[in-house]
């Protein structure tokens, strides 16, 4: 619903393609140069000392990503690249397959049987990421030891060594007939160990520059033959995941393309709604909080969802007249009791959203007096919020650009928005409200577009 009306703001800023692949950039397309110009119009200010960030130079802080807990805060938090659990530890990392359980009133997971991996590191930072994967660079002092890559939909932790050294695991690796491969048991869970250009020696894996180590939980139902094929699919390190979208008959398709160093297939675990991977699904399976999911070998996950009509307002077409009369009475009472709008982006945004919903009702119910009152109130508030220079004159109802977080922040902070927390959904309220008010007013849309486009 937000997208349908939010487009009313940017669509009126010029012709353009709206970001369509292959089109020429237009005024409504948020190219890098255009964003840079919009950012330059806002006051530049950090509202709080930036949080600790374990992030390589030049990368935008990932304030709304599944792995954000690894980057921000005095200490990293565990993350969940489905289907596994991953934690960056003092000298390396730990991984586990969460155990799903249920009661009469709840479904949950616990993290036990953790596989600990020591690298001899003293620190790490996220050195690369995309929407689905993240790569961590480990260092001992100034020396880079290697990188670990994890991804949603992958059960594997891939480690690539940057220099000669030793990787230790919390258990002796039992090797088989194939050199450089084995399993290590942690509690009641076996983990597969697949190496390249490395030597396994009990709890130690001796690596050199370019050596790789892949670790993944052995799934239920994996016989010797199945495990061998799974190990084959885990030998090439993941380098990233490309995300693309397309329209198909009756739906919208998402494709996640898992790229490996050797351009080979890899291990994939689709969520239940994603169906089966574009490849071969094995006899192996994991029991997760979402149910039992297959372990597949392939290079992409591809799934479609039905197209749903975008609705910007409630549908009152089938509401009987007596109920519409009750709605009119309720609307009049709400408009008469409009509170003063709060000054922060969370409660202020919600107040704008609520007023915009009332405006939609007023239009549908033919209440021109309520429509006039609500429109005037919303325009007054949005004019203040959408003034790029607003924060030069006041301390509330305005936005600044934080050069440390590389994001737009409301001058009056709430729920950690000054540290990059929650701001992404606060702004949805503003986009909806502005879209509702400006949908029939290109002039308003143009005046609000600079700040709205940044949001």
C-alpha positions in Angstrom: 0.0 0.0 0.0 2.8 2.4 0.8 4.5 2.0 -2.6 1.4 2.8 -4.5 0.9 6.3 -3.0 4.5 7.1 -2.4 5.1 7.0 -6.1 2.8 9.9 -6.4 5.6 12.0 -4.9 8.5 11.0 -7.0 6.5 10.5 -10.2 5.7 14.2 -10.4 9.3 15.3 -10.2 9.9 14.7 -13.9 9.5 12.3 -16.8 12.1 9.5 -16.5 11.7 5.7 -16.3 11.3 5.2 -12.6 14.3 2.9 -12.5 13.2 0.5 -15.2 16.1 -1.6 -16.4 17.5 -0.5 -19.7 15.9 3.0 -19.6 17.7 6.3 -19.8 17.9 8.1 -16.5 15.2 10.7 -15.9 14.6 13.3 -13.3 12.6 10.8 -11.2 15.3 8.2 -11.1 17.5 8.3 -8.0 20.9 8.2 -9.7 24.0 8.5 -7.5 24.7 12.0 -8.7 21.1 13.1 -8.0 21.2 11.6 -4.5 24.5 13.4 -3.9 22.8 16.7 -4.8 19.8 16.1 -2.6 22.0 15.2 0.4 24.0 18.4 -0.1 20.9 20.4 0.5 20.4 19.0 4.0 22.4 20.2 7.1 25.2 17.7 7.8 25.2 16.6 11.4 25.6 13.5 13.6 23.0 13.6 16.3 25.0 11.2 18.5 28.5 9.7 18.5 28.4 7.0 15.9 28.1 3.5 17.3 31.0 1.1 17.1 31.1 -0.2 13.6 33.1 -3.3 12.5 33.0 -2.3 8.8 35.5 -1.8 6.1 36.2 1.7 4.8 33.9 2.8 1.9 31.0 0.5 2.8 27.6 2.1 3.7 26.6 1.1 7.2 24.1 -1.7 6.9 21.5 -0.3 9.2 18.7 -2.6 7.9 20.3 -5.9 7.1 20.0 -9.4 8.5 23.6 -9.3 9.6 23.6 -5.8 11.1 24.3 -7.3 14.6 27.7 -8.3 13.4 28.6 -4.7 12.5 27.1 -2.5 15.2 27.6 -2.3 19.0 30.4 -2.7 21.5 30.2 -6.5 20.9 28.8 -8.4 17.9 25.5 -10.3 18.2 24.8 -13.7 16.7 23.0 -13.7 13.3 20.9 -16.3 11.6 21.8 -17.0 7.9 19.1 -19.6 7.5 19.3 -22.4 8.3 22.3 -21.9 10.6 23.3 -19.7 13.5 26.5 -17.8 13.3 28.5 -15.9 15.9 31.8 -13.9 15.5 33.9 -14.8 18.5 37.1 -13.4 20.0 39.5 -15.3 17.8 37.2 -16.7 15.0 33.6 -17.8 14.8 31.1 -20.3 16.0 28.2 -21.9 14.1 25.3 -24.2 15.0 22.2 -25.7 13.5 19.3 -24.4 15.7 17.2 -27.1 17.3 13.5 -26.5 16.6 10.9 -27.6 19.2 7.3 -26.9 20.0 4.8 -26.9 22.9 1.1 -26.5 23.0 1.5 -22.7 23.0 4.8 -21.9 21.2 7.3 -22.8 18.5 10.9 -21.9 19.1 14.5 -22.8 18.6 17.5 -23.2 20.9 21.2 -23.1 19.9 23.2 -26.0 21.2 26.1 -28.1 20.0 28.0 -25.1 18.7 31.0 -25.7 16.5 33.8 -23.4 17.5 36.5 -22.4 14.9 39.6 -20.6 16.0 41.6 -18.5 13.5 44.0 -16.7 15.8 42.3 -13.5 15.1 42.2 -10.4 17.3 39.4 -8.6 15.4 37.2 -8.7 12.4 35.2 -6.4 10.1 32.5 -6.9 7.5 34.5 -6.3 4.3 31.8 -7.0 1.7 28.1 -7.6 1.6 25.0 -7.7 -0.6 21.3 -8.2 0.2 21.8 -12.0 0.9 25.5 -12.6 1.8 28.2 -11.1 4.1 31.9 -11.5 4.1 34.0 -11.0 7.3 37.7 -10.2 7.2 39.7 -11.5 10.1 43.0 -9.9 11.3 45.7 -10.5 13.8 47.0 -7.0 14.5 47.5 -5.6 11.0 47.8 -8.9 9.3 44.8 -10.2 7.3 44.3 -13.9 8.1 41.5 -14.6 5.8 37.8 -14.1 5.1 34.6 -16.0 6.1 31.4 -15.8 4.0 27.9 -16.6 5.1 24.6 -16.2 3.3 20.9 -16.6 3.8 19.8 -19.8 2.2 23.2 -21.4 2.5 24.1 -23.9 5.3 27.8 -23.4 4.7 30.4 -21.2 6.4 33.2 -20.7 3.8 36.7 -19.6 5.0 39.5 -18.6 2.6 42.9 -18.1 4.1 45.1 -15.1 3.1 48.3 -16.5 4.6 49.8 -19.6 6.1 48.4 -20.5 9.5 46.3 -22.9 11.5 42.5 -23.2 11.8 41.3 -25.1 14.9 37.9 -26.7 15.4 36.2 -27.9 18.6 36.6 -31.6 18.0 38.8 -34.0 16.1 38.0 -34.2 12.4 37.5 -37.8 11.3 38.8 -38.1 7.8 37.6 -40.5 5.2 39.0 -41.9 1.9 38.9 -38.5 0.2 41.9 -36.3 1.1 41.1 -33.0 2.8 37.6 -34.1 3.9 36.0 -35.4 7.0 33.4 -34.9 9.7 33.5 -33.5 13.3 30.9 -34.4 15.9 29.7 -31.7 18.2 27.2 -33.1 20.7 24.7 -35.0 18.6 25.3 -33.0 15.4 27.9 -34.0 12.7 29.6 -31.2 10.7 31.2 -31.8 7.3 34.6 -30.4 6.8 35.7 -29.8 3.2 39.2 -28.3 2.5 41.2 -27.3 -0.6 45.0 -26.8 -0.5 44.9 -27.6 3.3 45.8 -30.5 5.5 43.6 -31.9 8.3 45.4 -33.0 11.5 42.9 -33.9 14.2 41.5 -30.6 15.6 43.8 -28.6 13.4 43.6 -27.6 9.7 46.9 -26.4 8.3 46.2 -23.7 5.7 48.3 -21.5 3.3 47.4 -18.6 1.2 44.4 -19.5 -1.0 43.4 -22.5 1.1 39.7 -22.9 1.7 37.7 -24.5 4.4 33.9 -25.2 4.1 31.8 -26.3 7.1 28.2 -27.3 7.1 25.9 -29.4 9.4 25.3 -32.9 8.0 21.5 -33.1 7.4 19.3 -35.9 8.5 18.9 -38.6 5.9 22.4 -38.3 4.5 24.1 -41.6 3.7 27.7 -41.9 2.7 26.9 -41.4 -1.0 24.7 -38.4 -0.4 27.3 -36.8 1.9 30.0 -37.2 -0.7 27.9 -35.3 -3.3 27.1 -32.6 -0.7 30.8 -32.2 0.0 31.5 -31.8 -3.7 28.9 -29.0 -3.8 30.5 -27.2 -0.9 34.1 -27.1 -2.1 33.9 -23.8 -4.1 33.7 -20.7 -1.9 30.7 -18.4 -2.2 31.6 -14.9 -3.6 28.2 -13.2 -3.4 24.5 -13.4 -4.3 22.9 -11.5 -7.1 19.2 -10.5 -6.6 16.9 -9.8 -9.5 13.1 -9.5 -10.1 10.8 -9.9 -13.0 7.1 -10.1 -13.8 5.7 -13.5 -14.9 2.2 -14.6 -15.7 0.1 -14.1 -12.6 2.9 -13.1 -10.3 6.2 -11.5 -9.5 9.4 -13.6 -9.5 12.5 -13.2 -7.4 15.7 -14.9 -8.3 18.7 -15.3 -6.0 21.8 -16.2 -7.9 24.5 -17.8 -5.7 27.9 -17.1 -7.2 30.9 -19.3 -6.4 34.6 -18.8 -7.1 34.6 -21.6 -9.6 31.1 -20.8 -11.0 30.0 -24.2 -9.7 26.8 -25.2 -8.0 26.6 -24.9 -4.2 24.4 -26.1 -1.3 21.1 -24.2 -1.0 18.3 -24.4 1.5 15.0 -22.8 0.3 12.4 -21.5 2.7 9.1 -23.3 2.4 7.5 -20.6 0.4 10.4 -20.6 -2.0 9.7 -24.1 -3.3 12.6 -26.1 -4.5 16.0 -24.8 -5.7 16.7 -24.5 -9.4 18.8 -27.7 -9.3 18.7 -31.0 -7.5 17.3 -31.5 -4.0 18.9 -34.3 -2.1 17.6 -36.8 0.4 19.1 -34.6 3.1 16.8 -32.2 5.1 17.0 -29.9 8.0 14.3 -29.6 10.7 13.8 -25.8 11.3 11.4 -23.5 12.9 9.6 -23.2 9.5 9.3 -26.9 9.2 11.4 -29.5 7.5 13.3 -28.1 4.5 15.3 -29.8 1.8 19.0 -29.5 1.2 19.6 -28.8 -2.5 22.4 -28.4 -4.9 22.2 -25.6 -7.4 23.1 -22.0 -8.3 19.9 -20.1 -7.6 16.6 -19.9 -5.7 13.7 -18.7 -7.7 10.2 -18.2 -6.5 7.1 -16.3 -7.5 4.3 -14.6 -5.5 0.9 -13.8 -6.8 0.4 -10.2 -8.0 -1.8 -8.3 -5.5 -3.5 -5.0 -6.5 -2.0 -2.1 -4.7 -4.6 -0.3 -2.6 -4.0 3.1 -1.2 -7.3 3.2 0.8 -9.8 1.0 2.4 -12.6 -0.3 0.1 -15.9 1.1 1.3 -17.8 0.1 -1.8 -19.8 -2.7 -0.1 -20.3 -0.9 3.3 -24.1 -0.4 4.0 -25.3 3.2 4.3 -26.1 2.9 8.1 -22.5 1.9 8.7 -21.3 4.7 6.5 -23.3 7.1 8.6 -21.6 5.7 11.7 -18.2 6.2 10.0 -19.1 9.8 9.3 -19.9 10.4 12.9 -16.7 8.8 14.1 -14.7 10.7 11.5 -16.2 14.0 12.6 -15.2 13.2 16.2 -11.7 12.2 15.3 -11.1 15.4 13.2 -12.5 17.6 16.0 -10.0 16.0 18.4 -6.9 16.0 16.3 -3.9 16.1 18.7 -0.8 18.2 18.2 1.6 16.3 16.1 4.7 14.9 17.9 8.1 16.1 16.8 10.0 12.9 16.4 10.0 10.6 13.3 8.2 7.7 15.0 5.3 9.2 16.8 5.3 12.2 14.4 5.2 9.9 11.4 2.4 7.8 12.9 0.3 10.9 13.5 0.7 11.9 9.9 -0.2 8.4 8.7 -3.3 8.4 10.9 -4.4 11.8 9.6 -3.8 10.6 6.0 -6.0 7.6 6.7 -8.7 9.9 8.0 -8.3 12.0 4.9 -8.9 9.0 2.7 -12.1 8.2 4.6 -13.3 11.8 4.3 -12.8 11.7 0.5 -14.7 8.5 0.2 -17.5 9.5 2.5 -18.0 12.9 0.8 -17.2 14.9 4.0 -15.8 18.0 2.4 -15.4 19.9 5.7 -13.3 17.1 7.2 -11.3 16.8 4.0 -10.5 20.5 4.1 -9.5 20.5 7.7 -7.3 17.4 7.4 -5.7 18.5 4.2 -4.8 21.9 5.7 -3.3 20.2 8.8 -1.3 17.7 6.8 0.1 20.3 4.4 1.1 22.5 7.3 3.0 19.6 9.0 4.5 18.2 5.9 5.6 21.6 4.7 7.7 21.8 7.9 9.1 18.3 7.7 9.9 18.6 4.0 11.9 21.8 4.2 15.5 20.8 3.4 16.8 23.7 5.5 14.3 23.2 8.4 17.0 22.0 10.9 18.9 25.3 10.4 16.0 27.1 12.0 14.6 24.7 14.6 15.3 21.5 16.5 12.3 19.5 15.5 10.1 18.5 12.6 13.1 18.4 10.2 15.8 16.1 8.9 19.6 16.2 8.8 22.1 14.0 6.9 24.5 12.0 9.2 27.8 11.7 7.3 29.0 8.9 9.7 25.9 6.7 9.3 25.4 7.9 5.7 21.7 8.2 6.2 18.9 10.7 6.8 17.9 11.2 10.5 15.1 13.1 12.1 16.4 16.0 14.3 14.3 14.8 17.2 15.4 11.2 17.8 13.3 8.3 19.0 13.9 4.6 19.5 17.6 4.9 18.6 16.9 6.6 15.2 19.9 8.8 15.8 22.0 5.6 15.7 20.4 4.3 12.6 17.8 2.1 14.3 14.1 1.8 13.1 14.3 4.8 10.9 13.6 2.8 7.7 10.0 2.1 8.8 9.4 5.5 10.4 9.8 7.0 7.0 7.1 4.8 5.5 4.6 6.8 7.5 5.8 10.0 5.9 5.8 8.6 2.4 2.2 7.3 2.7 0.9 10.6 4.2 2.6 12.7 1.5 1.4 10.4 -1.3 -2.2 10.7 -0.1 -2.2 14.4 0.2 -0.2 15.1 -3.0 -1.8 12.5 -5.3 -3.9 15.2 -7.0 -1.4 18.1 -6.5 1.7 18.1 -8.7 2.7 21.4 -7.1 2.8 19.8 -3.6 4.6 16.8 -4.9 7.3 18.9 -6.4 7.8 20.9 -3.3 8.1 17.8 -1.1 10.0 15.6 -3.5 13.6 16.6 -2.5 13.3 15.3 1.1 10.8 12.6 0.3 13.1 11.2 -2.4 15.8 11.0 0.2 13.5 9.2 2.7 
